[in-house]
């Protein structure tokens, strides 16, 4: 009985220190703080117009439904972006977002800001 009580207490303490990933807003939502997007792997990318909720990923299955993992390498993580299966109408076009068609860094098209022109290229 003591062993059971000890295990129960241990489980309760472990549950209090839950640092799991919790999504608060959909991927691609506007944001001003990471806490608006969620906890753990979820964050607000303030380099995007009006912020953009994202999550760290290594593959599509790391991303919530309706999003795709873009930019992941063999070692470096990518970021979940909102998928745009219907084209630009899925993106926040009024804020300058586009649907990246046939991207070379993801398995499907996704919403993002346009690449800067004259960035040096290859």
C-alpha positions in Angstrom: 0.0 0.0 0.0 2.9 2.4 0.8 4.4 1.7 -2.6 1.1 2.6 -4.3 0.7 5.8 -2.3 4.3 6.8 -3.1 3.8 6.2 -6.8 0.6 8.2 -6.8 2.3 11.1 -5.1 5.2 10.9 -7.5 2.7 11.0 -10.5 0.9 14.0 -9.0 4.2 15.9 -8.6 5.3 15.0 -12.1 2.0 16.3 -13.4 2.5 19.7 -11.7 5.8 20.2 -13.6 4.2 19.5 -17.0 6.2 21.6 -19.5 4.4 20.0 -22.5 3.6 21.7 -25.8 0.2 23.4 -25.6 -1.2 25.2 -28.6 -3.3 28.3 -27.8 -3.7 29.8 -31.4 -3.6 28.1 -34.8 -0.4 28.2 -36.8 -0.3 31.3 -38.9 -2.3 33.4 -36.4 -1.2 37.0 -35.7 0.5 37.5 -32.4 2.6 39.8 -30.2 4.0 37.3 -27.7 4.9 33.6 -27.8 2.5 32.9 -24.9 -0.4 33.8 -27.2 0.6 31.0 -29.6 1.2 28.4 -26.9 3.9 26.8 -24.7 6.9 24.5 -25.4 7.6 24.3 -29.1 5.0 27.1 -30.0 6.2 30.6 -30.5 5.5 34.0 -32.1 7.8 35.0 -34.9 7.9 38.8 -34.7 10.0 39.1 -37.8 6.7 38.6 -39.7 4.1 41.3 -40.2 1.8 41.5 -37.1 3.6 38.3 -35.8 3.0 34.7 -36.9 2.4 31.8 -34.7 4.8 28.9 -35.4 6.2 25.8 -33.8 9.5 24.0 -34.0 9.5 20.8 -36.1 11.6 18.2 -37.9 8.9 16.7 -40.0 5.2 17.4 -40.9 3.9 15.1 -38.2 5.4 17.4 -35.6 3.0 20.1 -36.8 -0.6 20.6 -35.9 -3.3 19.7 -38.5 -3.4 22.4 -41.3 0.3 23.2 -41.1 3.4 21.9 -42.7 7.1 21.8 -41.6 9.3 24.1 -43.6 13.0 24.5 -43.6 14.0 21.5 -41.5 17.4 20.0 -42.2 19.1 16.8 -41.1 20.1 18.4 -37.8 18.5 21.8 -37.7 14.8 22.2 -36.9 12.3 23.8 -39.2 9.1 25.8 -38.4 5.5 24.9 -38.8 3.7 27.2 -41.3 0.1 27.4 -42.2 -0.6 25.2 -45.2 -2.4 26.9 -48.1 -4.1 24.1 -50.2 -6.5 26.7 -51.7 -3.8 29.2 -52.6 -3.3 32.7 -51.4 -6.9 33.0 -50.0 -5.7 30.8 -47.1 -3.1 33.3 -46.2 -3.2 36.8 -44.6 -2.7 38.6 -48.0 -3.8 42.0 -46.6 -0.7 41.8 -44.4 1.6 40.9 -47.2 1.6 37.1 -46.9 1.8 34.9 -49.9 1.2 31.2 -50.6 4.6 29.7 -51.5 3.7 27.4 -54.4 5.9 24.3 -55.0 8.4 25.2 -52.2 11.8 23.4 -52.1 11.9 23.4 -48.3 8.6 21.7 -47.5 6.3 18.9 -48.6 3.4 21.3 -49.6 2.7 24.9 -50.3 2.5 27.2 -47.2 1.8 30.8 -46.2 4.9 33.0 -45.6 6.2 36.5 -46.3 7.9 36.9 -49.7 11.6 36.4 -49.9 13.5 39.7 -49.9 14.6 40.7 -53.4 18.3 41.1 -54.0 19.2 38.9 -51.1 22.4 37.8 -52.8 21.2 34.6 -54.2 23.5 31.7 -54.9 
